[in-house]
Amino acid sequence: MAVTAAMVKELRERTGAGMMECKKALVDTNGDMDGAIEFLRKSGLAQADKKASRIAAEGKIALAISDDGNEAVMVEINCETDFVAKDDSFNAFAQAVADSALSQGPADVDALMQLRIDGATVEEARQALIAKIGENVQVRRFVRASSDGPLGAYVHGGRIGVLVDLAGGDVELARDLAMHVAAMNPEFVSADDVPADVMAREKDILIAQAEGSGKPAEIIEKMVEGRLRKHLSGITLLGQAFVKDGDLTVEKLLQQAGASVNSFRRMAVGEGIEKKQDNFAEEVMQQVTGG
């Protein structure tokens, strides 16, 4: 597979590695982006893969909660600029869509677009809004959560939304956990939820990194075990230090409250949507010439 400048640019943005290292990694992995990231991590050249889900669109996460607090829906509505994301008409549309999704329970986005708000379908209202504000507007996705126990619901700045289904505890704890998930972005509830292939891949990367230290095999094994535990604590909700008390893990917090987390859902505006591709050759030339 031919390696393009755009592919090299994406790999640079996702890993922080140098241009030539990124090109070599892509060539060696026949253009496999995930394989190239893993190659760079094993070689110690990747700074971090923190940009895999870059925010590349504006918009709003709208939240609707049932009167009894046991059910909630979050909807992501996208627009082109932050200016429109703050527009009253755009925000009113987003909230109306969320309220309808909660009250009418559509199965998917296609069904959601056929619901009626203010005498028109959501799709008709969307088109009218586009004509009014002059920007493209998309109803991208929604998630629904219900709970027999406390349901934590939190939206930060209209851009990050979280729903937490809690067993035991109280509403305050559920909301604190939702705020924690918004801030710390765990991938899984506990280590038991981490897929075996994800664990195996991370262990392979850690082994490759440790073998470069030149230490004996038994020391390497201990190093890998320690680093794997640290990695798991970072990507799991229970393993993370509680955002409001760094001396307390979320697992300990839950134990103290006699509670447990059944599940959580987190949405961030624009995650996974690619931005417009810039001209990579021009970017490099500007850096070389200082233009």
Buried (B, 14 or more C-beta within 10 A) or exposed (E): EEBEBEBBBBBBBBBBBEBEBBBBBBBEBEBBBEBBBBBBBBBEBBEEBEEBEBBBBBBBBBBBBEEEBBBBBBBBBBBBEEEBBEBEEBBBBBBBBBBBBBEEEBEEBEEBBEBEBEEEBBBBBBEBBBEEBEBEBBBBBBBBBEBEBBBBBBBBEBBBBBBBBBBBBEBEBBBBBBBBBBBBBBEBBBBEBBEEEEBEBBBBBBBBBBBEEEEEEEEBEEBBEEBBEEBBBEBBBBBBBBBEEEEEBBBBBBEEBEBBBEEBBBBBBBBEBEEEEEEBEEEBEEEEEEE
